[in-house]
Amino acid sequence: MTISKYPIGSGAWLLRTLRGAQLHDKCVLFSLKAIYLGIRAVLRLFLGRERGDKFCLKHDINFGNFLYRAVEFLRLDNSLLVVFTSPKYGHKFYSPITRKVNNFLIHDVYTSMVDHEEGIVEQFSPKTGDIVIDVGAAFGFYTITASKRVGQQGKVVAIEPQPNILEMLNRNIKLNKLANIITLNYAVYSERSKVRLYSNYSIIQERAGQSLQSYIEVSADTLDNLLRQVGIDEVNWIKVDVEGAELEVLKGAAGILSRSSDISLLVEVHSPDLLKPILELCESYKFGVEFEKTYQNENSHLLLKKKN
């Protein structure tokens, strides 16, 4: 994905697109850009344009590295925020400038909020007044999209287990001035428990790979229990993206899947081994497949709708 000719996340892209969220952020970023451009100008002055550029390339001097190192040196990586507006969808979102949290690099946040396959987003079609559940809400792309589509007559429940991501989700909701969203800090599972959330954002040990030693413990509960908590008996949409725990989410949603009559599920399936049991479970609740797409990495998207 690129904006103009500059790849997302590259030093040139960062230099041209970063905009501070508040006055303090804007002042800091303006100063850092000025210092960086000054360094590049001095190198070109003494070495010439071509030799100066080669020197920077050889020593990995680019704005991305300079930005993160400078922010860390100033100890601002817990507070400095940049803001973007999605060129496709129009929603606004924040990004921190930090390397301390996995998948919190600016280009990771930007990709999560902007780079979604258009054909899949088109399948997600809540209407005015619908109740939408976003399981694995991340920074809020589907949450914000659903909120705008259902309007004030509808409601969105966004569930996200990672506390740092939940904080950014709440900031993004406030930034877009949305008032019809409830956020919950839970992992959705097949039973109430405490689970390990690994650094790849999966609660499934088999999917943790090299991340087994890097995890936090989070509260987990069933979707039925969580929706009962917020007074919801029936829903119209459930979107699920939970890094391999899709089947466990659906196992803990027996009540809501049974009671809801006008309901669709958009599920990202993160393993080919899960596809058959997910389809069998959904068929037992009278869901039929409306759309299915499988990718080269063997992940797939399913859209299922309850048959009347």
N, C-alpha and C positions, 0 to 999 in steps of 0.2 A: 504494500500500500504506500502511495506517495502523495505528497502535496506538491504540485508543480513537478520539478525535477529532483526534489530533495527527499530521500527516503525517510520515513517516519523514524524518529529517534536519532538521526544523524546529527552531528554538530551543527551543520548548516541549517537543518530544519529547526533545531532548538533555538539557534541564534535569531532566526527570522520569526518564529511563531510564539515564543514565550511571552506571556502577559501576566503581570502580577495581579493577584486577586484584590488586594487592598492597597492603600497608598504606601504603606511600609514595604510590602512585597514589591511594588512597582519601583520604588526608590532603590531597593537592594539590587533588583535585577538590572535596572538601568546602569547602576554603578559597576556591576560585574561585567556586563557587556562592554562597557566603555574601557575597563581595565584590560579585558581580553583583546579587544580590537587594538588597544594601545600596544600591547605586547607584540601582536602580529605586525603592526606598523613598524615598530622598532627593529624587528628581525628583518623585515623587507628592506628597511633603510640601510642596515649594515651588511646584509648578505645579498641583497637584490631580490626581486620577486620570485624567480624560479628557485634559487638556492634557499631562500627563506621558507618557501612552501615545502620543499624537500626536507628541510630540517624539521619542520613541524610534523610532517608525515613520519619521518624516521623515529622521532622521539614521542610520537603519539600525542602531540599537542593539538587538541581540538576543543571546541567550546563545551562539548558534553563532559569530558574529563575535567576540564577547568571548573565548570559549574558545580559538579558534585564535590570536588575537592575543596573549592572555596566555601561552599555552604557548610560542609563538615567542619572546616577550620573555624568558621564563624559560629559554629554550634547553632545553626538555624535549621537543621534538617528535621526538627520536630515541629517547626512553626511556619516555615515559608510555604506559600501556596501559589500555584499558577492556575489560571482559569482558561477554559476552552469553550467554544461553541461548536457543536457537531455540524459539519458542512452538509450532511445528508438529512439529519433528523431535527436539527434546530435546538435541541436541548443543550443546556450549559452543564459543565461539570468541572470539578476541581481536580488538581493533582498535586501531591506533595513533591518535594525534591529531596528524596532520601534513597539510600542504598541499604538501609538497615532492615527493611521488611521485604520478604520475597514477593516478586511480582508488583512492586510499587514503583519501579522506574517509570519515568514520565511516559515513555512509549508504550509500556505495558498498560497503564491506565487509559491512555488515549485509544489504544487498540481495543480494549475491553468495551469502551463507550462508543466507538465509531465503526469499527471494522466488523460488521455482521453481514453475513450472506443475505442479499436482498430477497432471494427466493424463500428463505426460511422466515425472515421477518414478515413477509407477506402472509405466511400461513398463520401468524399470530394476530388474530383479528377480534379482540374484545370490542363490544359495542357499548353505547351509552347505558349506564345503569348496571353494568355487569360487576360481579365480584371476582377478582383475580388474585391468585396466590402465586407468588414468585419464590420458589424454593431454590436457594442458591443464588441470591439476588446480586452478589458481587457489588460493583460500584453503582449499579442501578439502571443499566440500559433498558431492560424489559420492564422494570418497575416504573420508570418515568414514562416510557411509551404507553404502558397500560393505564397509568394515571390520567394521561391526557385524553386517551380514547374513552374511558368510562365516564369521565366528567364528575361533577359534584354529586350526581345521583348514584354513582358507583363507589367502589372501595377496592383498595389494593392492600394485601398483606405481604410484605417483603421479609423473607427469613434468611438470615446470613449468620453463620457461626463465628467467623473470624472478627474479633473485636475491632482491629484497626480498619478493616474494610467496612464494617458496620458504621464506624464513625464517619468515613468518607461518604458512604451511602446517605446517612442522615444530613450531612452537609450539602450533598447534591440535591436532595429533596427540598431543603430550605432554599437553596440557590434558585431553583426553578419555581419557587412559590407554590408548591403543591400541598394541599391540605386534606387529601382523601387517602393518605397512606399510613398504615401502621407498620412499624418495623419491630422485629423480634430477633434477639441474639441467641439463636439455637442452631444446633445441627438437627436436621429432621431424620428420624430413624424409625425402626420397627418397634422400639420399646423406649421407655423412659430410663435414662442412664447417664453416665459420664463416659465420653468417648475421647480418643486421641484424634486431634485434627493435625495431620502431618503438614509439612511445609509445602507440599504440592496441592494442599487444600482438599485432600481426600481423607475420609475417616476409615477407609478400607485398607487394612494393613498390606494386603497383597498388591495394592496399587502404589504403595509408598516408595518402592524401589530403594534408592540410596538415601531416602529421607527418614528412615526408621528412627534415627536418634534425634530428629528435629521435629518436635511437635508441641502443641499446647493441649491442655485438657479443657474440654468445653461441655456444656450441658446439652443433652440430646433428649428429644421427646418425639412422640408420634404426631403426625399432622392432625389427626383427630383431636388429640389433647390440646394442641396449640390453638386450633380454631375454636374449640370449646372455650378456651381462655378468653378469646376476644369476641365471643358471642356470635359466631358464624355457624349456621347449620347447613347451608347449601352454597355452592360456588358455581361459577360459569367457566372459569379457566384455571388450570394449574400448569405452570411452566416449571420444569425440573431440570436443573443442571448441577449435579452434585458429585462429579468425578468418581463414578463407579458405584455410588450408593443408591442408584435409581430404584432398584428392586426393593431395597429396605424402606425407602420413602413410601412406595406404593403399598407395601405390606402394612404400614402403619396408618393407612388412609382408608381402611375398609368402610368406616361409617360415612365419610363424606362422599366416597365414590358410589356408595349404595343410595344415599339419600338424594344426591343431586341428579336432576333429570336432564337439564340443558347444560351439559358440561363437555368441555374439550380438554385434552391433555397435550402439551407440547413437551416432549421428553428428549433430551440429548442422552443417547446410550453410549457409554464409554468403553464398552467391551462387547465383542460379538457373542460371547458366552451368555450375556445378559438378555440378548434380544428375544430368544424363544421364551424364557420364563416370564419376561415382562409382557409379551403378547398374550401368553396363556392367562396370566393373572387379569389383564385388562379384558380379555374375552369373557372371563367369568363374571364380570360386571357389565357385560353387554356393550363393550366398546368395540368399534370397528376402526380399521386403519383408513384414514383419509389421505395420508401422505407419508412417504418414506423415502429417505435419501441416505445412502451409505457412502462414506468417504474412503480415500486411499489408506488412511490409518485405521480403518475398520470401525471407527466411531460412526454413529448414525443419528439422524433426527427422525422422530416419529410424531405424527399428529394423529391423535385418536379421538373419536367423538362417540358419545353414547348413542346407541340406536334406539329409536322410539318404538 
